[in-house]
Amino acid sequence: MKRSAICLLPMLLAVLLTNGCQQASSTPPHVELTENPGTNPAVPQNPYELVEADVLEAFGLTKGKQSAFEAEQKITSGSSAVPAIVFTQKDVTAYDDEAGTFTVKVKGTKNGNPFDKEMAVNGFANPYASQPWSINSNDGKGELKLDEGIERNLSIEKYIAEAYPTIADFFKAPLAFSLANGTSVTLGDCDYYKLEATLAKEGTDKIKIVPVYTVKNHKKAADGSDTVTEKECKDFTRSKESLTKPYFTEKDVFDHILEKVKNDESFIKTDPGSFASGVYAFAMVAQVAGDIFDESKISHYVNLYATKGNGHLEIKDITAGVYNIRNGGIKADDYEGTLTVDYYIATKDLVAQAAPSAHEISKLHMVTRSGFKKIKPETVKNEFVFEIRKIGSGGGTKQKWLNRLINTVLIQKKEATIHDNYDNWFEINDTLTDEDSSGYYLRLNGRAYSNCKPASGNQFLLKTNSASEPDILVERLSLQKNKDEENLIISMQFMGKSDTVDISVKPESY
């Protein structure tokens, strides 16, 4: 009996151990199994063992996104990015871009432990071995630089001939394409690919870019040398429309000329003896800028495009104009002595229009030109000498003058709807004439004010004392005198400020 119990004991222990192992290895419902890191072939069981993954990490290599040749270059010229891995030897003995493989011999230490290995690595792919898919048009890429053609009015044929030897110089930014796999390639010749281009005439006024893309696959056998197999691609069907560019137009010529003069302040004429408001007034009434541009600075283009000859375009009467004159295109500041104009380049026919189409003229450029005559509050009395004189037979007396109440606006610039000829641009009134009941009248710069007040015939300008002709625009002139007061207050508002300059006068005699 005792022997039977002793024999059964090992059997019971075996059963219990078996059940315990089965329960420990079972997986609970809905719990995913994860691979034991210790069984991953890419991760060494021994932290001192060098594996393929270490080499890839050390040199920043990614399978499927780099060619075997690029991997060779990175290994040969690079150094380990992993401090624990030090290479004393690293030789890529063979590589094949098309196969996506390379073989490398390495020596060194990992975590202080020496290694000496030869590895055959696969899974690489040449990212440049892909079909050209679309042209990259960001930041002017692929846009032709037409400046040289415009500057010399070159025909399309002449432009293409000059572009052939140095095609890269004829793009605003390098020609670039995206391949079907997302890789970007740029005009030029490098180790991995070559992108070339020529130009051809398309129709009568367009240029076609003709690209040729060549991928380079490198291969080297053990103890051999690098060989390159080239594969050429001329199929850019998807980019056909994007590769056809218009040659320069009239508007391109106008824009080109504007670029040449826009930073030249002297292109806008100035006269230190004239007020800017005089230029402004003429332009507002006539709806043309007048003689404010130094057109000698664009005479080269005026003459170049006067006839087509062997060139591309004929554009007669190139000139400059102020855009939308009556709606902010021109402004004056007589306090600062400046004229601000929003100008453009076009033909005389277009400039004659109040607001030509933006598609027909150059871009607009606003510039403020200084150097005009300035009005100074402290010297206004010298430029505008107002007097109150007794009318010869008017019976003027001091009491009559004191009894006179005056609250009149003689000049007022209007902001409401103005007639096409601008004859109602200002409201002009008169008072203190030679028939005034007080027996006194107003004079300005030696003449009766009634005889020199602004009128539409002279663009509503007023003559200053130092000028021979009306030369300044006064936006507002008012007279104010209270009853029983002797002094008349004359308030003047000039262009550039809303403040007024006040002058006080009284009769010279009674």
Order of alpha helices (4+ residues) and beta strands (2+ residues): alpha-alpha-alpha-beta-beta-beta-beta-alpha-alpha-beta-beta-beta-beta-beta-beta-beta-alpha-alpha-alpha-beta-beta-beta-alpha-beta-alpha-beta-alpha-beta-beta-beta-beta-alpha-beta-beta-beta
